[in-house]
């Protein structure tokens, strides 16, 4: 029996902006028999907006969480049984800053067909709009929680960016955004460029790049706003 196909199904970054999802995503959903999702409730709500006639009970649903061993085993069994599987992330694109990457790796090991589908990536959209180096960039995920360690890491990223001309990209839990911003401002050089990209694809989207000395004049309140931070140091 041939292996099933894995469809990497993108989701919306802002709940109301369903127009950011290409129409062919609905066709991909219809090809699947099993879904491994980060959040079943929001995925079902999202699917219903794309395909109102979808009968959820006709499909198998599994939570990814951190892709525990039993989830991985179940995923492999479904794939070997020839079932088409959809992976859905809360991060926009499966496999990018997302635990679904672990399942995708398992599919690669089995040499299954994997179909990545086009959708919004907050990381790439922020980079596109930042005006920073799009040929050399690095996504660092979450920085340390401890303020001392976080400041140290920010300074390391700034130094690396100055040396390599590489755009440094990172994120924070939304309720700690303002503290992250204060730490960036406190340790970075005045000339270092900082892009703050908040609520990407939402109606109140805001993506602004300025050097640190200009941000010092007035810091935005980005508390609880989904935000991407991009930093570009001046070349040494």
Secondary structure, 3 states (H helix, E strand, C coil): CCCCCEEEECCCCCCCCHHHCCCHHHHHHHHCCEEEECCHHHHHHHHHHHCCCCCHHHCEEEECCCCCHHHHHHHHHHHHCCCCEEEECCCCCCCCCCCHHHHHHHHHHCCCCEEECCCCCHHHHHHHHHCCCCCCEEEEEECCCCHHHHHHHHHHHHHHHHHHCCEEEEECCHHHHHHHHHHHHHHCCCCCEEEEEECCCCCCCEEEEEEHHHHCCCCCCCCCCCEEEEEECCCC
